[in-house]
Amino acid sequence: MGAIDSEVWFALTYGGFLLIVAHILDLLARRTATKTTAARSGGFTYHEDHDAWKCSEDQWLWPISFDPDNRVTRYQASATVCNPCPLKDTCTTSDTGRQVARNIDPWPSSEAERFHRGIACVVVVLGLVWPLATMLQQRTGVELVILGAAAVITAVCSWPLWSHLRRSPAGFPAHLRHEGLDESVATREAGRLREVARGYGNIRKTGPRQVPGPAKTTGDTVRSPYSARWTEREAESDPGLPGAATAWTRGENR
């Protein structure tokens, strides 16, 4: 058995390096998507046994619809619970209750996630093509076996990255109505108008109601009894004033 050419070892090393890079890219993209999903959910906790979300105030968000285009299930809290909540200003601006969307497919479930997965797959293809291209040159039998085994190992190890191609469009929740994004926006707007008409739209937070106190005076304004007394004083001190003849008298003020 002759010595193995250095190009063979380089092809093996380069293919394995690209395979590792592809998995690292996919891992970073998945971690970023997980953080983004957690930020969108506002720190709510999903309970799979109830198929519902629970907010920080121990209130439930129940499934209301399923979007077949984006393949997400939408959950919503009751407006009568969200609107008086003291944390509403930091949670949602909607008057119909907070909504949360959940992808029903595993990673990658959205177009952006599949785009990042596609980048990882392209890197794997480059790592797979290099050993195969090296096999097309004049190689010994041992070198062909080594290169072929390396290509098979690379393909097997990269198979999890191709899982999004096997995603089936089945699994639509039958107990939920199918509602696209435009229909969902129209439904929320109609619900907001209903809540405003019922008086819930302007409720922002709970707390003791402010009891209106006595009206404050501005400038030189004084109350009527004191105003009458003041006019009387002016008339007594200077009878020649223009309003002295019609001013209040001491007798009228008694």
C-alpha positions as CSV (number, residue, x, y, z in Angstrom):
1,M,0.0,0.0,0.0
2,G,1.5,3.3,-1.1
3,A,1.6,6.5,0.8
4,I,-1.6,8.5,0.9
5,D,-1.5,11.8,-1.0
6,S,-1.5,15.0,1.1
7,E,-4.5,16.3,-1.0
8,V,-6.6,13.4,0.4
9,W,-5.8,14.4,4.0
10,F,-6.5,18.0,3.2
11,A,-9.9,17.1,1.6
12,L,-10.8,15.1,4.8
13,T,-9.7,17.9,7.1
14,Y,-11.4,20.6,5.1
15,G,-14.7,18.7,4.8
16,G,-14.7,18.0,8.6
17,F,-14.0,21.6,9.4
18,L,-16.9,22.8,7.2
19,L,-19.2,20.3,8.8
20,I,-18.3,21.6,12.3
21,V,-18.8,25.3,11.1
22,A,-22.2,24.4,9.7
23,H,-23.4,23.0,13.0
24,I,-22.0,25.9,14.9
25,L,-23.8,28.4,12.6
26,D,-27.1,26.4,13.1
27,L,-26.6,26.4,16.8
28,L,-26.1,30.1,17.0
29,A,-29.1,30.8,14.8
30,R,-31.3,28.5,16.9
31,R,-30.1,30.2,20.1
32,T,-30.9,33.6,18.7
33,A,-34.3,32.5,17.6
34,T,-35.0,31.1,21.1
35,K,-34.1,34.4,22.7
36,T,-36.3,36.3,20.1
37,T,-39.3,34.0,20.8
38,A,-38.8,34.5,24.6
39,A,-38.7,38.3,24.1
40,R,-41.9,38.3,22.0
41,S,-43.7,36.2,24.6
42,G,-43.0,38.8,27.3
43,G,-41.6,36.2,29.7
44,F,-44.9,34.2,29.7
45,T,-44.7,30.5,30.4
46,Y,-46.2,28.0,28.0
47,H,-48.0,25.0,29.6
48,E,-48.2,22.2,27.1
49,D,-50.6,20.2,29.2
50,H,-53.2,23.0,29.0
51,D,-52.0,24.3,25.6
52,A,-52.1,27.8,27.1
53,W,-49.7,30.6,28.2
54,K,-49.6,32.0,31.7
55,C,-48.5,35.6,32.4
56,S,-46.6,37.0,35.3
57,E,-49.9,38.0,37.0
58,D,-51.1,34.3,36.9
59,Q,-53.6,35.0,34.1
60,W,-54.2,32.5,31.3
61,L,-54.0,33.1,27.5
62,W,-56.0,30.5,25.7
63,P,-55.8,29.5,22.0
64,I,-58.2,31.4,19.7
65,S,-57.1,30.7,16.1
66,F,-54.5,29.0,13.9
67,D,-52.8,30.7,10.9
68,P,-52.2,28.1,8.2
69,D,-50.0,30.4,6.2
70,N,-47.5,31.1,8.9
71,R,-48.3,27.9,10.8
72,V,-48.6,29.6,14.2
73,T,-51.3,29.3,16.9
74,R,-52.5,32.5,18.5
75,Y,-53.4,32.8,22.1
76,Q,-55.2,35.7,23.7
77,A,-56.1,36.9,27.2
78,S,-59.4,38.3,28.2
79,A,-59.8,42.0,27.8
80,T,-61.6,42.3,31.1
81,V,-58.5,41.0,32.7
82,C,-55.8,42.8,30.7
83,N,-57.3,46.3,30.6
84,P,-57.5,46.8,34.4
85,C,-54.1,45.1,35.0
86,P,-51.6,47.5,36.6
87,L,-48.8,46.1,34.3
88,K,-50.7,46.7,31.0
89,D,-48.6,49.7,30.1
90,T,-45.5,47.5,30.0
91,C,-47.2,44.5,28.5
92,T,-49.5,45.5,25.6
93,T,-51.2,48.5,24.0
94,S,-54.1,46.4,22.8
95,D,-57.6,47.0,24.3
96,T,-58.7,43.5,23.3
97,G,-56.2,41.5,25.5
98,R,-52.6,40.5,25.1
99,Q,-51.9,38.0,22.3
100,V,-49.0,35.5,22.0
101,A,-48.1,33.5,18.9
102,R,-46.5,30.0,19.0
103,N,-45.0,28.1,16.1
104,I,-46.3,24.6,15.9
105,D,-43.3,23.3,14.0
106,P,-39.9,22.6,15.6
107,W,-36.9,24.6,14.5
108,P,-36.6,25.9,11.9
109,S,-40.3,27.0,11.8
110,S,-40.2,30.4,10.1
111,E,-38.8,31.8,6.8
112,A,-36.0,33.6,8.6
113,E,-35.1,30.4,10.5
114,R,-35.1,28.3,7.4
115,F,-32.9,30.9,5.7
116,H,-30.2,30.5,8.4
117,R,-30.6,26.8,8.2
118,G,-30.0,27.1,4.4
119,I,-26.7,28.8,5.0
120,A,-25.6,25.9,7.2
121,C,-26.6,23.5,4.5
122,V,-24.6,25.4,1.9
123,V,-21.5,25.1,4.0
124,V,-22.1,21.4,4.4
125,V,-22.4,21.0,0.7
126,L,-19.1,22.7,0.2
127,G,-17.5,20.3,2.7
128,L,-19.1,17.4,0.9
129,V,-18.1,18.4,-2.6
130,W,-14.4,18.7,-1.8
131,P,-13.8,15.0,-1.1
132,L,-16.0,14.0,-4.0
133,A,-14.0,16.3,-6.4
134,T,-10.8,14.9,-5.1
135,M,-12.0,11.4,-5.9
136,L,-12.3,12.4,-9.6
137,Q,-8.5,12.6,-9.8
138,Q,-6.2,9.7,-10.3
139,R,-6.4,8.0,-6.9
140,T,-5.4,4.7,-5.6
141,G,-8.0,2.2,-4.3
142,V,-7.2,3.0,-0.6
143,E,-7.5,6.8,-1.3
144,L,-10.9,6.3,-3.0
145,V,-12.1,4.2,0.0
146,I,-11.0,6.9,2.4
147,L,-12.5,9.7,0.4
148,G,-15.8,7.8,-0.1
149,A,-16.0,7.0,3.6
150,A,-15.4,10.7,4.5
151,A,-18.2,11.7,2.1
152,V,-20.6,9.2,3.6
153,I,-19.7,10.3,7.2
154,T,-20.2,14.0,6.2
155,A,-23.6,13.3,4.6
156,V,-24.8,11.3,7.7
157,C,-23.6,13.9,10.2
158,S,-25.2,16.7,8.2
159,W,-28.6,14.9,7.8
160,P,-30.1,16.7,10.9
161,L,-29.5,20.0,9.1
162,W,-31.8,18.9,6.3
163,S,-34.7,18.2,8.6
164,H,-36.6,21.3,7.5
165,L,-37.0,19.7,4.1
166,R,-38.9,16.8,5.7
167,R,-41.4,19.1,7.4
168,S,-44.9,18.1,6.7
169,P,-47.8,20.6,6.3
170,A,-50.0,18.3,8.4
171,G,-50.9,18.8,12.0
172,F,-53.4,21.7,11.7
173,P,-55.3,22.1,15.0
174,A,-58.8,20.9,14.3
175,H,-60.4,22.6,17.3
176,L,-59.3,26.1,16.3
177,R,-60.6,28.2,13.5
178,H,-58.2,28.9,10.6
179,E,-57.5,32.6,10.5
180,G,-54.8,34.4,8.4
181,L,-52.8,37.4,9.5
182,D,-55.1,39.9,7.7
183,E,-58.2,38.2,9.2
184,S,-56.6,38.3,12.6
185,V,-55.9,42.0,12.4
186,A,-59.5,42.7,11.3
187,T,-60.8,40.6,14.2
188,R,-58.6,42.4,16.7
189,E,-59.8,45.8,15.4
190,A,-63.4,44.7,15.6
191,G,-62.8,43.4,19.2
192,R,-61.1,46.7,20.2
193,L,-64.1,48.7,19.0
194,R,-66.5,46.4,21.0
195,E,-64.4,46.9,24.1
196,V,-64.3,50.6,23.7
197,A,-68.1,50.7,23.2
198,R,-68.4,48.7,26.4
199,G,-66.2,51.1,28.3
200,Y,-63.1,48.9,28.7
201,G,-61.0,50.6,26.1
202,N,-60.0,53.5,28.3
203,I,-59.3,51.6,31.5
204,R,-55.6,51.6,32.0
205,K,-54.8,50.4,35.5
206,T,-56.4,49.7,38.9
207,G,-56.1,51.8,42.0
208,P,-58.1,54.1,44.2
209,R,-60.3,56.5,42.4
210,Q,-59.5,60.2,42.9
211,V,-62.4,62.0,44.5
212,P,-62.7,65.5,43.1
213,G,-62.1,68.2,45.7
214,P,-63.4,71.7,45.9
215,A,-62.7,73.9,42.9
216,K,-59.5,76.0,43.2
217,T,-59.7,79.7,42.8
218,T,-57.4,81.6,40.5
219,G,-56.2,85.2,40.5
220,D,-58.2,87.6,42.8
221,T,-61.4,85.6,42.7
222,V,-63.0,85.2,46.2
223,R,-66.2,83.3,47.3
224,S,-69.6,85.1,47.1
225,P,-70.0,85.9,50.8
226,Y,-66.6,87.4,51.0
227,S,-67.2,89.3,47.7
228,A,-70.3,90.9,49.1
229,R,-68.4,91.9,52.3
230,W,-65.6,93.3,50.2
231,T,-68.0,95.5,48.2
232,E,-69.6,96.7,51.3
233,R,-66.3,97.8,52.8
234,E,-65.4,99.7,49.6
235,A,-68.8,101.5,49.6
236,E,-68.3,102.5,53.2
237,S,-64.8,103.8,52.7
238,D,-65.5,105.7,49.5
239,P,-69.2,106.4,48.7
240,G,-68.2,108.0,45.4
241,L,-67.1,104.8,43.7
242,P,-69.0,104.0,40.5
243,G,-70.4,100.8,41.9
244,A,-71.1,102.1,45.3
245,A,-74.8,102.8,44.7
246,T,-75.5,99.3,43.6
247,A,-73.1,97.6,46.0
248,W,-74.2,95.2,48.8
249,T,-75.0,96.8,52.1
250,R,-74.4,95.6,55.6
251,G,-78.1,94.9,56.0
252,E,-78.4,92.9,52.8
253,N,-75.5,90.8,53.8
254,R,-77.0,89.8,57.1
